[in-house]
Amino acid sequence: MKSPFLAALLLMVGLPICVCGEPSPPTWPSLPVPRIRGETIDITFDADTGGFQAINQCRLSVRDGVLVVESFGEDPYLARPLSIPADACEVIVELRTTVATGGAVYWTCGRSSQWGEDKVRHFPLQADGLWHEYRVEIVTPGGLKQLRLDPGVAPGVYEIRRVRVTTMKILDVAVGEITVTEKSVRFNLINKTPTLVWVITGNGKVQIPAKDQRVVEVPRRRDRVLEGVAIEIQLPEPGQSLQRVVWIYEDSLSADWTTVPGDLPGGYQLEISPPDNAARIRRGQETVVAIAPIVAPAAVEGPGFITRVPKLSISNQGDNVALVGEGVRVQIHIHNGEIAFNLEATGSAGDEVEGPVVRPVGLLQQGLFAGLEYLGKGERSSSTLDIETEEHVRFAPDPIKVTMPLMAFVTDRTGVALSWDDMHLQPVYATPNVFDGTTDHRMALRGHRINAVLRVGDARLEEQILWAVARKGLPDLPEPPRGRDAQRDLCLWALTEGPIHNENGWGHCVEPNWVRRFHVDMVSTIWRLSGKLPEVPELVPGGAHLPDEAAWFLTGRAEQWLQMTQNQVESILRQQREDGSFRYQGPYQKGHFEDTASGYCGRFAVLLLDAAYFTGNRRALEAGIKTLEYMKRFRTPRGAQTWELSLHTPDILASAHLVHAYVRGYQLTGNKEYLELARRWALTGIPFVYLWGEYPVMLYATVPVYGATNWRAPNWIGLPVQWCGLVYAYSLTLLAPYDNTLDWHHLAEGILIAGEQMQVPREEGDYAGLLPDSFHIRLQRRQGPFINPCALVNLRLALDGKPHRLEVAANEAHRVVSPFPVKLEGHQAVIHAQAGTRYQIVVDGQRFISVDSRGTDVVPLD
C-alpha cells in the first residue's frame, strides 16, 4: 500500500549543500517535479446523495445537507461515476464518526477500468464525533472515471458533509542535478514538453527550449543560518507556475544563539536562533545536530517539501521556551535529559506543519526507521537494494507501515532518536538528506499538532530502540481469540482432522505442492497436545518452524536422531571458513556489499550450538564459538532468508538466530559477553514488531523483512508474516531467564497471541487451525499458503514453562538428553515421565538407554 503522499515523494529533488563547514558534497540524482493544481469539483448533499449509490453493506440517506452512511457490516462502500480529465487528483472527504476504524478511497480511470488494490488510498479516522478533512492523492491516467468511498471497516454511522476533487497535472519539467557552492546554487532543468518554459531567478528569466535542458545558476546571499534559494518555473499553461526552494543550513554563519535551559547528558546543549527558525545541539564547540527549520507550514507538494520558513520570536522564556511565527506555534523544553517539541499550526483546522526537521551531522554508522529501514554504515535510505519497484521510495510512507514511533541515526559524532505519540502523524526520513540535497541526514514529522521527543547521546542504535520502548512501556497484551482448551483443540484438529494430513504424513503447508511426510515435529506436537503418540512407519526431520524432536526418543529412533545430528554437524563444518564465517554464493547476493551477513551466519551458529547443547559434540561447540566470535563484527540483522530475499535485506529471523545462538553460547561456556550480545540482538528485532494497533489484529504482528521477494513482489513492508515472529519470540524465551532489560516474556506472548488471532478459526472451514503465511492488516485478511500450527503450540508450551523440546541435564560427569524433564543426581538421572511410556535417553552423546516408565524413573548412568 502506498501513502497518500507517495506520488509527491516520487517528485523529490536532491540538493547538495555545505553543512557545518564540511567539504562540498557530491550531487545527487534528481527526482520528478510535483504536480500543479487545476480545477476543483465540489460534491455536496443539499438535495440528494450527490450521485453516490450504496453498493455494499450500507444504506444512504440525506439529512440537513449531510450524507448519512449507515453501515451494517465490515465492508461498507458507496460509489459514483465521474468523468474528470486529469493525470492525478486530490480527493478531500469531510467526514465525522464515532466508530474507531479506517477509511479508504478507491477509483477507476481511463487506463485501468477495474476496481483493485492497485488503486486505493487508505486513511485513519478520528472517532471523536467531530468534522475532519481526510486528504488523499490518486493517480488517474486517462482521467478519473469512478470514485468509491469506503467510510470504515465496522458497523456504525458515518456522516459525510462534502467530497472535493481537485485535478492535478503531472509535469514534464524536471529538476535534475543541483550543485551548491559557496557562491551559488546550480539547477539542471530538463524540459520534456513540446513547448518552451521560462525560469525566474534572482538574476532574471532563463528560457529552456522544448525537449531540451539548461543549467540555471542562482547566486547565494549567505546572510542567514538557514537560507532559502528559490527558482520559479513558469509553465506552458497560462498563469501556472511552480516554485522549488533549497534550504541551506550553514553553521559557520553568525546568529543570535540562545541556550535553552535544562541538562542534557554527555555535555550537550541546545541553542536556538528564533529569527532563523533554527536550533542546534552542540558538544563543546562542535555542532552535532542541526534542527532547521524548527517548524514550517507543510507544503502542498507533500511531506519533506518546504517552501516557506517563517521567522519566530520568543513569547515566553523559562523552563518551557515558547516561540510563535506566522501560522505556527512552538514549545520546547528539556526534561529528564530529553528535548520535547510541541508544534502546532495556528491557521485553519486543516492546516499542517512539518518539524522538527532534525539534521544529524557526520558519517552514518547506523540508521533506523521502524518498519521500513534498518541501515548499516554509509547506506542510503529508499535504495533499490531490497526493493526495485517504485515502492523502494519510502521517505514518507503510509503511517500504518511504521511499526513503532522511532526514527534514529547514529553517526560518527553522536546518536539521535526521534519518537512521538500520535501514530497518525506523517514521518519523513532520509539519508542522505535528499530533500535538501546534503550528505547529512533528515527526519521530521508532519501533522496539525506534533508532540515529539528527541534524544541525543552516544548510545548505540539498540539503546535507542530500548529508549523508545521504555518511554511508554510494552503495550498490554491483546485479547486472546479463544481460551487455552479451545486453542489446544483447534491446533489438534488441524493436525489430526484437517487437510494438512493424509496417509503419507503431514505437509508443512496445506497446499498440495507441499509433500506429505511423517515429520517428527508434527508427531511430537500431536503427542504434546493429546498425550497419544501417532503410529507412523518412519520419521523424517523437521516439519515446523520451531522444532520438537521428542518423537525420535518415543519411537525407539534416538540413534537415528543422533546420527542425523552428527551428519548435519559434519556438513556444516565443511562449509565453515577458517575465520568462523559462512559465505553465501547465489543470486540473492546481488547488491550486497559482501558475501555474508548476520542472519546467514546466525542460522549455522544455531545448528552447531544446538548440536553441542544436546549431544556434547566438542567439534560443534568449537565451530559454533568461532562463528559467535566472527559475528561480533555485524551490527544489522539481515540476510536470513536467501531462498527468496537479498542477503542485504533487514530480517527479523536474523535477530532471532543471533539471540538463540548467543544464549546457547552463554549456556555452554558461561561467557557473559555472549549474554550481552544476545540482549543486543534481541533489541534489534523489536522494530519488526507492531507496538501499536489501529485494527483488531495488528498489535504484536511481526513484519518479516524490510524488502520484497526477488526485489519486486510481494513487498513485505507492512505485511506481517507471523511465523517469522514466532521464531523470534521463541529466542526471547531462551533469553528471558538471564536478562531483565525488558519483559521479554511479555513481548513473546504478545507475538504468540497475534499469531493465534491470525489462525483460521474453526467456524471458517477445513483450514481451521492453520496459520496464514501473511496477514493483510487493513483488509484483516488471511493470505496463504496456510501453515501447520506446531510453532504456535511449541511457543505456548515454552512460555508456560512446560516441556516442548528435548530436555537436557549435564554435570561434570555426564550429559543426558531425554524427551521428559530430567535432572542429574550424582551418577544417575531422575526423569519425570509418563507412566506406561517406553522411551529412550541419550547419554554423553553416544549411549542409548531404553526406559519403561513408572512415572518417576531413576536411571543409573555408570
N, C-alpha and C positions, 0 to 999 in steps of 0.2 A: 504494500500500500504506500502511495506517495503522499507526502504532506501537501496540504493546500498551497503551500508556498514553494513546492519543489520546482514548479515551472519557472518561478522567478529566480530560484537558486541556480538554475542552468544558465542564467544570464550573467553570472558573476564575472567580474574583471579583476585580474591580478595587477596590483600596482606596487612595484618595489619602492621602498623609502629607506631613509637612513635613520636608524634609531640609536639613541644613547651613544653617539659618537663612533659606532661601528662602521667598517668599510661599506661602501655602497654595494648592496646585494645584486645578484643577477636578476634578470627579468623573468617573469612567469608567464605561462600561456594565458591567452585571453579566453573569455567565455562569452556567449552571445549577450546582446543588449536586452534590456527589459522591454515589455510590451508598452504600448501607449493606449490611452483610453479613448473610446468613441462615444456613441450614443447610449443612453440609459433607458430601459423599459421598466416601468413600474407595474406590477400586478397587484391589484388591491381587491378588496372583498366587500365593497359597499353594497352591491346589488346581488351578487351571486358568488359562486365558488371560483371565479376568475379563470374558468376553463379547466380547472383540475377535476379529476374524477377519482373516486375511491376504487383502487384496484385490488387490494388485498388486506384482509383483516382489519378493516376500519370503516367508519361511516363519517360523512361530511355534513356539516350544517354551517349556516352563516348567522352570526349574532352581533349586532352593533359594529359592523364593519370588520369583524374578525372571523376568520375561517377556523371552525372548531373541528378538530380531528379526534374522534373517539376510537381508540384502539382496543380491540378485544383479542389480541394475540401478540406474539413475539416478533412478527414480521409485517407491520402495517406499512403500506405505502400508497401514495397517490401520484398521479402524473397528468401532464397535459401536452398537446402538440405545440410546437413553435416553429417559426421559420425566420431565423436571425442569421444573416450572413456575417460571419466573424471567424477569425483564426482561433480566438480564445475568448472566454467570458469570465467576468467576476459575478458570482451569484451571492447575494446577501439575503438571508432568511431572518426575518424579525419574529421571534417566537418566545413563548413563555410556557412553562410547565412546572409541575411539582414532582415529576417522575424522574428518578435518578437513572439516566441511561445515556445513550449517544445517538446522534442523528447522522444523516448522510444525504448527499445529492448524487443521483445517477443521471446520465444523459445519453442520448444518441446523437450522431452527427452525420453529415453528408457522406463521409468516407467510412463510417462504421455504424451501421443501422441497427445493430442488435444490442440489447442490454447486456452488461457483463461487468466483471470485477476489474476489467481494464479501464473502465470509465466510471469511477466512483471517487468521491472525496468525503471523508468522514470528519465529524467534529463532535466534541463532548458537549453535553447540555448541562446548564446550570439549573438545578432543580429547586430554585428559590421562589418560584411563582412570579418573578419579575420579568419584564421585557428585556431581551438581549438580542444583539445582532450577531449572526454567525456568517462568516465570510469564507468562501472557497473560490479558488480559481480553477477553471476547467479548460481543457484544450479541445477545440471543436473544428478540426479540419473539414472543410466542405460546408461549414455552417451548423448552428445548433438546430436540431430537429425535434427533440423531445426532452422534457425536463421531468424528472421524478424526484419526489421528496420522500425520504424515509424518516419520519419525525422521531422515531425511537425504536427500541427493541424490547418493549414491555407494554402490557396493557395499561391504559390510562388516558388522560385527556391532554392534548397538545393544541395550543392556540397559536395561529399564525396571523400576524397583522399585515405583513407586506412581504412580497418577494421582489427583489430588484435585480435585474440582469443588465450589466454594463459590458458592451462589446470592447474587445481589446485586439489590437493589431500586433502581430509578431513581425518585427522589423528585420530588414535585410541590411542593416547598417550595424557593424560590429566594431567594438573597441578591441584592437589586438594588443600587441605588447606595449607596455608602458614602462618607461625608464625614468627614474627620479635621480637627479643630480643635485649638487648644492645650489645651482642657479635656476634650474628649470625642471619641468615635467614634460616628457615627450610621449605623445599619444600616437600610436599607429592605428589609423582609422581605415576601415575596409567598407567600401560601398558596393554591395551586391545588387543594388537596384538598377533599373534601366534608365534612371534619371539622376542628375547631379544633386548633391546635397551641400549645404553650407555649414561650416563650423564656426561659431563665435567664440573668440578667446579674448583675453585681456589686451591682445595686440590688434584685434580687428577680426575680419572674416577671412576664412580659407575655403576654397572651393575643392570638393572632391568629385571628380568626374564619375559618370556612370561606369560600373564594373571596374573600378579602379581603387587604389588606396594611396594615402598620403600620411606622412609623419607631421604632426602638428605640435609645435613646441610652445609651451606656456611658461612664462617666467614666474619664479617664486619670489615672494616678498620676504620670507624668513623673518617675520616680525612677531610671531606668536609661537608658543609651545605647541599648540595644535592648530595647524594651518590647513585650510581648505583650498585646494586648487581645482577649478571647475572649467568644464567646457560645455557649450550648448550646441547640440546638433539640430539644425533646422531641417525638417523632413520634407519630402516632396509634397505631402498633403498640406494645403493652406492652413496656417495657424497651428501646425503641430510641430512640437519640438520635444527633446528630452535633454536632461542635464545629468552629467556624471561628475561627481566630486571625489577627489582624492584627499583623504585626511592624513596629514603627515605630522606625526608626533616627533619632536626633536628635543631631547632632554638638555642639550647643551645651551639652549637659549635661556635667557634670564626671565624670571617670572616672580610674582609676589607670593611665594610659597608660605602657607600657614600650617603648622603642625597640629594634627588632630589629637586631642588629649586621650590618653589611655596607653596601657602597656601591651606591647606585642612581644612574644617570646623571641629569643635569638638576637636581640639588639636591633630589631626592625622598628621603623617609624613610618607613619602615614602622613603625607603632606598634601595639601590641596591648593590649587590656584583657581578660585571661583571664576574670575573673568575669562580664563581659558577653558573652563569646563573640563578640567583635568586634575588628576591626582597621581601620586607616585608613591611607591613603597621603597624605602632606602635602608641599606645597612651600611652605616658609616657614610662614606661619600659615594657609594655605588647605588645606582638605581637598578632594582631587580625586577620591578613590575611597574608598568605604566597603566593607568586607568583613564583612557581618553577616547571618547568623552565619558564623563561620569554618567550622563544621561542625555538622550536626544529624542526628539519626536521620531516615531517609526516612519520610515519612508514607504510610499505606496509600492515601490519596486519589489519589496519583500524583505525578509529578515537579513540582516547584515549590511544592507544598503543604508547609508545615512547621507541625507542631502542638506540638512540644516542642523547646526550645533548652536544652541542659544547660550549667551553669556549667563553666568549665575552670579548671585550675590548672597551674602550671608545674612539670614534673617534671625538667626539665633546661634550663639557660640558658647557652648558649655560642654557637658559630657556628651550631649546629643547635638551635633552640628547640623543646623537646618539651612538649606540652600533653596533659592527659588529662581526661576527663569521663565521666559515666555513659554507657557504651555506645559511646564514641568515643575515638579517639586521633589526635593531630596532630603532625606535624613541619613546621617552617617554617625555611627557610634561604635566604640571598641568595647567589647565585653568578653571576659574570660579568654583573652588573647585572640579573639576573632573580630573581624570587621563586618558589621551589619549594615546593609544598604536597604533603605526603604525609598522606592522610586514610584512616582505616580504622574499620570497625565492629568492636567488640570483643565483641559478643554471640555469638549462634549463627551458624552458617555461612551462613544465608540472609539475615541482616540486611544492610541497606544504609544508607549515609549520603548526605547531599547537601551539597555545598560545593565549593570556597569560593564563597559567594554574593557575587559581585563586583558592586558597585553604583557605576558611574561617575556622577559628578555633572556637571551642566551641560547646555547645549543641544546636541542631536545634530547633528553635521555629516556623519558617515558611519557606517554600520554594516554588518557582515558576519557571516553565519552560513553557512559554506562549504557550498554545495549547496542552500541554501534561501532566504537573504535577502541582498540587496545593496541597502542603503538609502542614500538621499541626505538632505539637510538636512531635519530636522524630520519625517521619515517614521516610520510605525509598523510594527512587525513584525506578522505574521499578519493583514495587512489584506486587504480584498477587491479591491484594485486590480488584482491579477494573477490571482486565483482567487476565484470567487464561491461555490463549493460549500463544504461543511463542511471540505474539505481545505485551505481557507485557514488553518485553525488549525494552526500548525506551531511552537508554542512549545517542544515537546519531541517531536520526530519520531522515527520509526523510524531508529535509528542508521545503517542502510545508505544512507540518503539524504544523509548527511553525506559530502562529497567529500574533505575533508582535516580534520585536527584543528585547527580555528581558529574562535573566536568573537571579535569585536572591536567596539569602539566608538571613534569619535573625537568628542570634544565640544569646546566652546569653551574647555575648561580643560585637557584632556590627551587622549592616546590610550592605550587599554588593550586588550591582546590576551591571550587565554587559549588555551593549547594543551595537549595531552595525548597519551599514547602508546597507551592501550588503546581501540581504536575500538569496543569493545562497551559502553563507558560510555554512559549516557544524558545527553546535553547538554540544557540548558534555556536558552532565550534569549528575552528580551522587552524591547521598548522601545515605549512607556514600560513601567515595571515593573508590569504588571497583577497580578502575584502579590501585591504589597504595595501596589498602588494609587498609586504615586508617579510623578512625572514624571522620576525618574532612570531608569536602565537596569539590566538584570539579566542575568547569565549565571552558570551553575553546572553542576556535573556530579553524577551520581548513580550509585552502584555500591557494591559491598562494599569495595573498596580503590581509592582515587583518587590518582593521581600526576599533578599538573598544574603548569604553569609559567605565571607571569603576567609580562607585560612592560608597563611603563608608560613613557610618554615623549610627546614632541610630534610624533612621526613621523606622516606621512600613512598612510592605510589601506593603500596599495600597499606601503609599507615594512613594515607588519605582516604582509602576505602573504609578502613576501620572508623576513622573520624566521622565520615558521612553516615555510617550506620549508627554510631553511638549517639549522634545528635538527637535522634528520635527513638532509638532502640529498634529491635526487630519487631515487625508488626505482629499483632495477635494471630494465632493460628486460624485458618479458615475453618468453617464448619464441615466436619466430615460428612460425606454424602450418605453414609449408612453406618449402622452400629458394627461392632467388631465381629459378632457372629454372622451377620448378613454379609459382611465383607469377605469373611473366610468362605462362606458358602458360595458366593459369587465366583471367587477365584477357583474353587474346587470344581464347580460346574463347568467353567471354561476349559479346564484341563481334562475332565473325565466325560463330559457330555457334549461339549461344543465341537465345532467342525475342525478345530486345530489338531484333532487326534483321529487316527484310523488304525487299521490292522497292522500298518507298517511303523507306527510310532507317532511322534509329535512333530509338528513343524514349528520352527521359530516364530513364523507368522502364519496367519490363517490362509493366506492366498496360496493357490495350488502350486505356484512356482517354487515354494519353499518345500524342499523334500522332507517327507516324514521319516523320522528315525527314532530309535529308542534312546533319546537324550537323557543323560544322567541327571541333569538339572530338573527336568520335568518329573522323573520318577521320584527323586528326593523330595521335591515340593509337594507332590501328592501325599507322600508319607508324612511330611510335616503337618499337612492340613487334616488328614484323616486318621493317622495312626496305622494305616494299612499300606503295605508295600505292593505296588502292582507287579504282577508276574510278567517278566519280559525275557525274550530269548537271548538278548545281548544288551550291552550298554555301549554308547558312544559318548565321547566327551561333549560338554557344553550344552547349548540349547537356550540359555538365558543370558541376559546382560550382567547378572550377578550370579556367580557360580555356587552350587551346593553339591559337593562330591560324596555325600553320605551314602548314596545307594551303592557305590562301589564296595563299601565295607559291610553293607547289609545283605548283599547278594553273593558274598564269597569271592569277590573280584578285586580285593585290595592289592594283590600282587600285580594285576593288570594296571591298576591306577598308578602304582609306584613305577612300573616300567615306563608308562607313558610320560610321567613327570620327569624321569631321568632322561628319556629321549628328547623331550622338549628342551631341557636344560642344555644338552649337548648341541642341539640345533641352534639355539640362541648363542652359545659360546662361539660357534663357527662364524657368526655374523658380527660379533663384537670386535671393535677395533682396539688396538693396543692402549689407547688413551681412555678406554671405557665407553666410548660413544657408539652409537649405531647410526649408520648413514643410509639415507633414502635415495634410491635411483629410480626414477619413473616419471610419468607425465605430470604429476602434481608437484614436481619441484619447480616448475616454470614460474619465474618471477621472484622466487625466494632468494635471499642473498647468500644462503649456504645450503648444504645438503643434509642438514639435521635440524631438529627442533626439540623443544622441551617435551611436548606430548609424544613425539615419535620415540625418543629415548625412554620416556617415562613408562610407556607400555611394556617395554622389555625389562625395565627395572622391576616392575611389579611381578612379572612372571618369575624372574630369578629369585627375588627375595621371598615371595610366597613359597617357592620350592624349598628354599633354605629354611623357612619358618616351619613348614610342615614335616620335612624329611631330615633336616640337619645337614643337607648337602653342602660340604665345605666349598666346593668349586663354585656352586651357585651363589653362596654368600660372598665370596671374594670378588666374583664378577659383578654382583649387584652393588657392592660397596664402591667398586671402581666407577660404575655408572652414576651412583649418587654423588661422588666427588666431581665427576665431569659435569654433571648437571648444575653445579653451583654457578656456572657461567651464564645460565639462562635467567631472563627476567620477565619474559612474556609467555603466557600459556598459549601454545599454538601447535598445530601440526599433528594432532592425534587421530585424524580421520582421512588418511591419504588414500582410502578406497574411492573417494569421490570429491575430496576437497583439497585445496592447496596446502602444502607444507607450511605456508606462510600464515594461514588463516587462524585468528584467535579462536580458542576452543575450550569449552568447559571440561571436556574429557581430559585435556592436558592437565588442568588444575587437579582433577580427580586422581589421575595416575600419580602425579608427583606427591600429593598428600599421602596416598596409600603407600607409595614406595618409601618415603622418608619416615613414616611411622613404623613400618616394618624394619627399616634400618635402625631406628632407635630401639625397638623391641629386641633386636638381635645383638646389638653392640652396646647399648647403654649410652651412646654418644648423644649428649643433649643438643649439640648443634643440629643434628638431624631433626630433632623435635621442633626447634625454632624454624627450620626450613619448611617443615610440614605445615606449621602455623602460617608462614608467609604465603605458601601456595594455596592454603585454604582461603585466605583473603582474596586471592586473585580470582577465585570462582564466583564470588558474591555478585559482581556486576553482570553476570549472566542470569541472575535470578530476579524476577519481578518482586520488588518490595513495596508495591502499591497495587491497588485493584480498582479498575473502572468498571469491570464486568464480573458477573458471578464466578466464572472460572478464569482467574488471571493471577491473583496473589500467589506467590511462590512458584509460578510456572517458570520454566527454565529455557532460555534461548540456547541452542546448541553451539552455534558458531557465529562469528561476525563476518559472514561471507555467503557465497552461493555455490551450489553444486556445479562442478565443471565451470566455475566462474560466471555462470549465467542463470540457471534456474534449477530448483527452487532457490530463491533468496531467503535464507533462514533468519535474517534480522527481523525481529518482531513476531517470529513464528515458532512457538515453543515446541521442543522435542523432549518430552519428559523423561524418556528412558536415559538420556544423557544426564539429566539432573539426578536421577535415581543413583547412578554410578557415583556422581559427585557426593550426594548425600550419604551414601554408604561409607565413603572415605572419611567423612566427618564423624561418623560413629566410631571409627578407629582412633581419631584424634581426640575426641571429647574426654576420655578418661584422663588424659595427660595435660590438657590445656583449657584454661577458662577465659581466654581472650574474649570470646563471645559464647553465647549459649548455643554451641554447635548442635546439640541435640534438638533444640527448638527449630533451628534453621532446617535441619534434615527432616524433621517431622512435617514442617510446612511444605517442603518439596514433595514428601510422600502423599500428604493429603491432596495436594493439587493433582498428583497423578491419579489418585482414587477418584477425584471429581471427573477427570477426563475419561476414566474407564467406562466402557459401554455398560449401561445399566441393564438389569435382567429383562425389563419390560420392552427393550428395543430389539429383541430377537436373537438370532443364532450367534451373533458376535458378542453376546453378553460376556462380560468379564475380561474382555481383551483390551489392551492399551493401544490407543491410536499412536501411530508414529509421530504425528504432529497435530497441533490443535490451533485452529484459527480463532484468535481472541475476539475480534469484532463480530464475527458470524457465530461464535460459540459452536463451532463445527469440528467434529472429529474427522481426521483425514488419515487414510490408510498409507501403507499396509498396517494391519492390525496384529499386535504382538502378544505373545503369551504373557500371563500375569506373574510369572515366577519372581521377577525382580521386585515387584510390589510386596509379595509375601516375604521374601528374604529381608528386605529393608524393614518391614514391620517387626519381624522377629528380632532383628538386630537392635532396633530402637527400644523394644520391650525387654531387652536383656535376655532373650531366650536363644537356645541353640538354633543355628541357621546355616552352619557350615561345619566342616570338620573341626573337632576340638583338639587342642594341643596342650600338653603339660611337659615341662622339662626341668631337670636339675643337673647337677654336675655329672651325674652318672648316666642318665637316660633321657630320651625324648620319646614321648608316646603320642600317637595320633589315633583318635577314636571318633566314631560317629555320635557318641554321647559325651556329656560333661565328664572330665577326667581330672584327677589330681594325683600327685605322687607323694607317697608317704614312705620315705626310705627307698627300699628296692622293690616296692610294689605299687601298682596302680589301683586306685579306687575309682570305680566308674559307676555313675548313677544312670542306669539304662532302663529299658522297658522289659519288664519280666516276661519271659517266654520267647524273647527275641534271640536269634542266633546272629552274631556279628563278629567282625574281625577288628583287631587293632594292629598297628604297625609300630614296632619298637626299634628305635635308633636307625630308622630309615632302611632297615634290612631284614628284620624278623617279623613274622606274621603269627599272631596268636588268635585262635578262634575261641569265642566265649558263648556259652549258653546262659543267658542272663537270668538271674534270680531277682533282679531289681537293683540291688546294690552289689556290685561284683568287685571282689578283691583279687587282683591278678598278680602273681609273682613275676618279676622281670628277670631274675637271675636263675 
